[in-house]
Amino acid sequence: MNTIYTMGVDIGSTASKSVILENGKKIVATAVVDVGAGTSGPSRVMSEVLEKANLTMDDISFTMATGYGRNALEEADMQMSELSCHAKGAHFLFPNVHTIIDIGGQDAKALKIGDGGHLENFVMNDKCAAGTGRFLDVIARVLEVDVSDLQDLDAKATKDVTISSTCTVFAESEVISQLAKGTKIEDIVKGIHYSIASRVGSLAKRIGLKDDVVFTGGVALNKGMVRALEQNTGYKIHTSPMCQLNGALGAALFAYQKQRNLERKSKKLV
């Protein structure tokens, strides 16, 4: 069989991600650019992933776009729902996945996955920034720390601090109030993680948690959030270094399926 390269591009609200697969099985290259829909992010991430793979667009048999900005990617051969792509990607990484918790830049969602990796049900919060990556960005700015520092700060926490507000604006005020009282930043960060875990955990409980529970999205790189979700749900939370690329991986897998179907149809016509 000739080598088939497929590309998945996940254009989120705050980041663009891409994965190139070889024959639907081997991950050849990945790339993440920290700007998303409506920016140069999509074209930049495609250029970057091609350079890493030492390939050109002429080498790519099929390109699948997914995510918030998928319909604007002219280079894509097809668009696919991010929900389906997340299910596909997570099943590739964790064959026994039955629940996916995904926290993106602007939304949070929980997916119920059947045997074989098929999406059965989902719930989503895309109306409020609380419980999303954007929420963590706002809080990190208030605390004058980098988002990447949050997991290390969480690990140093010694007290439980409750951040009860379910609105980003009010939670920001609550954090400022805690700082004014002299509460340690580490304890505030842990409280924020538990606040998000409470919101997102309630989404997951609505569809019914079942092992394996897989955490995807860029926020899944934050070990403090993983710990908070484990405590909230009572389940072992599985993550992967590919968690932020999960949607793009699923898109690349669907792209391979589409390309193989096209080839089979072509052979029948001959």
N, C-alpha and C positions, 0 to 999 in steps of 0.2 A: 504494500500500500504506500502511495505517495505520502510524504509528510504534509500534514494539514496544520497550519497555524491559524488560530482564531484569537480575536481580541475582545475583551469585555471592558467597557468604559462606564463607570458609575459616577455620574455628575450630581453630587450632593449640593446642599445649600451653602456649605462652608468649605468643602474640599472636593477635589477630582481624583479619582482612583482608576487605575487600569491594570489589567492582567493579560498576559499572552500565554496561551496554552499550546502545547504540541500534541497533536492527535487526541485531544480531549482528556489527557491524563497527566502530562508533565507540565509543571509550571516553569515556563522559560524565563519570564521577567515580570516584575511588578514595579509600579510607581505610584507615588502620592504627591499631589501638589495642593498646598493649603489654601486654595481659593476655588470656589465652585461655580455654579450656574451664573451665566451672564458676564463672565470674566474670561481672561485668556487661559484659565485653568485647564479646560478640556483639551485644547490644542497643545498646550504645554505638556500635559501628562501623557498624551499620545506620542509626542516627539521623544519624551524621556524614556518611555517603556520600549519604544522601537530601538532607540540607541542602545539601551541595556541589552536587548536581545540580538543586536547586530542585524536587524532586519529593516525592511522598508514596507510601506503600505502595500506595495505590489506583492509582497510575500504573504500578506494576510488574506486568507480565503474568505473570512466572514467576520464582520464587526457588529457586535450587539451593544446597544446603549441602554442604560437603565438609570434610575435615580430621578431626582427632582427636575433636572434639566435635560432629560434624555431626548425630548422631542426637538431640541435645537441643534443636535449634533448631526450636521449634514454628511459627515463621513461614514455614519453608521448605515449598515444594510437593513437594520431592523431595530425596533425598540421593544423592550420587555418590562413589565411591572417589577419594581424593586422588591415587592413582597415575594414573587416567584423566584427572583434571582437570589434573595437571601436564603430562601428554603433550599435551593439547589446548591449554593455555595457551602452552607453549613452541613448539608448531608455529605458532600464530598470530603469535608474535613473531619466530620464526626458522623459516621454511618448510622449510629444509634440515636441520633438527635430526635427528640419529640417536642421540645419547647425551645423557642428562640426568643431571647430578650435583646432587642436592638435599641441602642441609644444613639441617635444621630445629632447633627448640629441643631436642627429645628424641630425634631419630633422624636417620640419614643413609641415603640410598638412591641407587641408580644404576638408570636406566631405559634400556632399549634400545627405540628408536623406529623403526618401519618407514616406508617411503615413504607420504606422506599423513598422517603424524602419529599412526599407531596404535601403541598399546603392545604390544610383542612379548614382553618379558621384563623382570624386575627383580630386584634383590637389595637387602636392607635390613638395617641394624643398628639395632635398637630395644631391645637388651638391655643396652647399656652407654652411659654418657654421653660417654665419650671419642669424639671425632670429631663432636661436635654443638655447637650453639650454647650449650648448657648448660655444656659444657666450657670454652668461651671466657669465659663469665660467671664461672665459678669462678676461672680463672687471672687474669682482670682484677681480681677482688677481692683476690687474694693480692698482686698487683703494685700495688694501690692506684691503679689507673687506670680510666678509663671504657672500656667496650667499643668505643665509637666512636673512641677514640684509638689502637686497636691497629694500624690500617693505616699511620698516620703514624709510629708507633714502628718498625714493621717496615721502613719505607723508610729509616730512619736506621741500621739494623744494619750493623756492620762485620765481625763475626765469625760463624762458623757454630757454633751451640750445639745439641747433640743432646739432645732430651728423649725418652728411649727408652721410658718407661713407657706401656703401653697401657691403664692404669687411671687414672681421674680422681684417685683418692685418692693413688696413688703418684706420679703426675705432679705433683700439688700439692706433695708432699714434695720432689720433685726440683727444682722451681722454687725452693722455699724454700732448698734447699741451694745452688743456683746464686747466689741473692741473697747468702747468707752468704759465698760465695767472692768476692763483689765483681763478679760478672758483670753487665754493663750490661743494664738492662731491655729496651732495644731488641733486643739480641741474643737474649735469652730469648724475646721475643715472636715473633721470626722462627723460632726453634726450635720453638715451640708450633705455629705455622702449618704448618711442614713435618711435624711429628708428625701433625697432623690430615690433611694432604694424603696422607700415607703410608697411613693407615687408609682414608680415603675413596677414594683412588686405587686401592687394592687391590680394593675393591668394584666399581668401574667396570671394572677389567681382567677381572673374572670374567665379565661379560656381553659383553665385547669392545667396545673403544672404536672409534668411527667418527665422522668429521666429519659435520655440525657438532656439537661438544661444547658443551652449554649448561649453565651453572651457575645454579641457582635457589635460592630460600630467602633469608632475611634475611642469612645469613652471606656471600652472594654480593656484598653491598654492600662487603665488606672487600677492598680491592685487594691486601692482603698475602696473603690466602687465595687469591685468583685467581692471583697470581704463583707461590705454592707449588704449586698444582695443575698449572699449566702445566709447571713443572719436573719434577714427579713423573710426569705422564702423557706429556709430550712433545707435547701437542696445544695448539693455540690454544683458549683457554677464552672462550666468548662469554657476555656478561652484558648485562643491561638494567636501567634504572632501575625497571622493573616486576618485577624478579626476586622480591621478597618477596611480590608480589601475584599470582604466576603461577598458584597453585592457584585463587584466587578468580576470576581471569580465565577459566580453563578452565571453572569452574562456571557462569559467566555465559554462556559460549559454548554449553555443553550446555543451559542453560535456554532459550536462543533456539531451539535445535533442537527441544526438547520442545514449546515453544509453537507453533512452525510446524506440527509434526505434529498437535497438537490442533486447530489451525485447519483443516488439510486434512481431518481426520476429520469435523469439524463440517460442512464444506461438502458432503461426500459424503452425510451424513445428510439434509441439506436437499434 
